Amino acid sequence: MTIPFDKILRGQLEYAPEIYKAVTRSGKTARVICWDRGCKEFPLVALVDDDKYVYFYTDSGESANGNKWLDLMVEVTETDGERGFREGYNLGFELALRTQEKKIR
């Protein structure tokens, strides 16, 4: 399942990459490497297509060059991720807490 990109999903992308993965609208892999670049209009920087290209994005994942096929989306694995959205809780946050608990132990 693919959902629209939102900066709010930052935690899910960073702490639960096995469930949440950034991709372009055309399906190419994307990796957000900077969330707070000095440019207010396009603060996100992402490496696209197995780190071959660098693109700038708005907080909502819109490409700086206006190409809609390069807009960011979030791919969610059909198993746990989809179940998490259906049941109405934030699975990525829950997984991040579990990860932190394991580190503390």
C-alpha positions in Angstrom: 0.0 0.0 0.0 1.3 3.5 -0.9 0.2 6.6 1.1 1.0 10.3 0.5 4.2 11.5 2.0 4.1 13.8 5.1 6.9 15.1 7.2 5.0 13.7 10.2 5.9 10.2 9.0 9.6 11.0 9.7 9.6 8.8 12.8 8.2 5.9 10.9 10.7 6.2 8.1 13.6 6.4 10.5 12.6 3.9 13.2 10.6 1.3 11.3 12.2 1.0 7.9 11.1 -2.6 7.5 7.5 -1.3 7.4 7.7 2.2 6.0 9.8 3.1 3.0 10.1 6.4 1.0 9.5 6.0 -2.7 8.7 8.4 -5.6 5.3 8.4 -7.2 6.8 6.4 -10.1 8.0 3.7 -7.6 11.7 4.5 -7.5 13.5 4.1 -4.1 14.1 7.3 -2.2 16.1 8.0 1.0 15.5 11.3 2.8 19.0 12.4 4.0 18.1 15.9 5.3 14.9 17.1 6.9 15.8 20.7 7.6 17.9 22.2 4.8 18.3 26.0 5.0 15.7 26.6 2.2 12.3 27.1 3.8 10.4 26.3 0.6 12.3 23.0 -0.1 13.8 21.8 3.3 14.0 18.0 2.4 16.8 16.5 0.5 16.5 12.9 -0.9 18.6 10.5 -2.8 16.5 8.8 -5.4 16.9 5.6 -7.6 19.5 3.8 -5.4 21.2 7.0 -4.5 21.9 8.0 -8.1 20.1 11.4 -8.0 19.6 14.2 -5.5 16.3 16.1 -5.3 14.8 18.7 -3.1 11.3 18.5 -1.7 8.7 20.5 0.3 7.6 19.3 3.7 4.7 17.5 2.0 7.0 15.6 -0.4 6.4 17.7 -3.6 9.4 17.8 -5.9 11.2 21.2 -6.3 11.3 20.7 -10.1 7.5 20.3 -10.4 7.7 16.8 -11.8 4.8 14.9 -10.2 6.4 11.5 -10.9 9.3 12.5 -8.5 6.9 13.5 -5.6 7.6 11.4 -2.5 5.2 8.8 -1.2 5.5 6.3 1.6 5.2 2.6 0.8 3.8 0.6 3.7 4.2 -3.2 3.9 0.9 -4.9 3.4 1.2 -7.0 6.6 1.8 -5.1 9.8 1.6 -1.6 8.4 -1.8 -2.0 6.8 -3.1 -3.7 10.0 -1.7 -0.8 12.0 -3.6 1.8 9.9 -6.8 -0.2 10.1 -6.7 -0.7 13.8 -6.2 3.1 14.3 -2.9 3.1 16.1 0.5 4.3 15.1 2.5 1.1 14.5 5.7 2.9 13.6 5.7 4.7 17.0 4.9 1.4 18.7 7.9 -0.3 17.0 10.2 2.6 17.8 9.2 2.2 21.5 9.9 -1.5 21.4 13.3 -0.8 19.8 14.2 1.7 22.5 13.1 -0.8 25.2 15.4 -3.4 23.7 18.3 -0.9 23.7 17.7 -0.1 27.4 17.7 -3.7 28.5 
